[in-house]
Amino acid sequence: MKIFKVIIAVAVVTLSILGFSYYQDTYAGQDYYVKITRSVPKSDSLDKDGKKMGEAYEYKVTGFSEKGEARKLDFSWQGDNAIPVNTWLKVSASKKRVISQTTIKQNEVPQVVQDKY
């Protein structure tokens, strides 16, 4: 009976650690700053089965952290219009994906990032 309790305890701890690690890699984001420097064409937005869901703008950009560290970021922007050229975005990205994008003003962008553009 004791060994069964130990096995259960080890399994619970292991699953907790794996769950926390998955959450951190997927949903805990770091902020990056991006300046949109070119327009992109509208494309079809597809679900996982290839069925058209609507239209979106696909961005492949380089973002910079507050320290000026670069990272490639891919994300979709859905709406009637593309993001205007010269717009600044604050993009939150986890290890696996972009979590959110927010339009910001240039004075909210760290100087070290502005100097990269």
C-alpha positions in Angstrom: 0.0 0.0 0.0 2.9 2.4 0.8 4.5 1.8 -2.6 1.2 2.6 -4.3 1.0 6.0 -2.5 4.6 6.7 -3.5 3.9 5.9 -7.1 0.8 8.2 -7.0 2.8 11.0 -5.4 5.6 10.7 -8.0 3.1 10.7 -10.8 1.3 13.8 -9.4 4.6 15.7 -9.1 5.8 14.6 -12.5 2.5 15.7 -14.2 2.5 19.0 -12.3 6.0 19.8 -13.5 5.2 18.8 -17.1 2.0 20.9 -17.0 3.8 23.9 -15.7 6.6 23.5 -18.3 4.0 23.3 -21.1 2.2 26.4 -19.8 5.4 28.4 -19.6 6.5 27.4 -23.1 3.0 28.0 -24.7 1.4 30.9 -22.8 3.9 32.8 -20.8 5.2 35.5 -23.1 8.0 38.0 -23.4 7.5 41.4 -25.0 9.0 42.3 -28.3 8.8 45.5 -30.3 8.1 45.5 -34.0 7.9 48.3 -36.6 5.9 47.4 -39.7 8.1 48.4 -42.5 6.2 47.1 -45.5 2.7 46.3 -46.6 1.5 42.7 -47.0 -1.2 41.2 -49.2 -4.4 39.8 -47.8 -4.6 36.0 -47.8 -7.1 33.3 -46.9 -7.2 32.3 -43.3 -7.6 28.5 -43.0 -8.5 26.3 -40.1 -6.6 23.1 -39.3 -8.7 21.1 -41.9 -7.9 23.6 -44.7 -11.4 25.2 -44.7 -11.5 28.9 -45.3 -12.4 30.9 -42.2 -12.0 34.4 -43.6 -9.2 36.7 -44.7 -6.1 37.8 -42.8 -2.7 39.4 -43.2 0.3 37.2 -42.6 3.3 38.9 -41.0 6.9 37.6 -40.8 8.9 40.2 -38.9 11.9 40.6 -36.6 11.0 41.9 -33.2 13.4 43.2 -30.5 13.3 42.8 -26.8 13.8 45.8 -24.4 17.5 44.8 -24.4 17.7 44.8 -28.2 17.7 41.0 -28.7 16.3 40.0 -32.1 13.7 37.2 -32.6 11.8 36.2 -35.7 8.0 36.4 -35.2 5.1 35.1 -37.4 1.6 36.2 -36.8 -1.8 36.9 -38.5 -3.7 40.1 -38.3 -7.4 39.8 -39.0 -9.4 42.8 -40.1 -10.6 44.9 -43.0 -7.2 46.5 -43.4 -3.5 45.6 -43.1 -1.4 47.2 -40.3 -0.3 50.6 -41.8 3.4 50.9 -42.7 5.5 52.6 -39.9 3.1 51.3 -37.2 4.8 50.1 -33.9 3.5 47.0 -32.2 4.2 45.4 -28.9 4.1 41.7 -29.5 3.9 39.2 -26.7 5.5 35.8 -27.7 6.1 32.5 -25.9 8.7 30.0 -26.9 6.1 28.4 -29.2 3.8 31.2 -30.5 2.8 34.8 -30.7 0.2 35.4 -27.9 -0.9 39.0 -28.7 -0.1 42.1 -30.7 -0.9 45.7 -29.5 -0.5 48.9 -31.5 1.6 51.4 -29.5 3.1 54.9 -30.0 6.7 55.4 -30.9 7.4 57.1 -27.5 6.5 53.8 -25.8 9.3 51.9 -27.7 12.7 51.6 -25.9 15.4 53.7 -27.6 17.6 50.7 -28.1 14.8 49.2 -30.2 14.2 52.4 -32.2 17.9 52.5 -33.0 17.6 49.1 -34.7 15.2 50.5 -37.3 
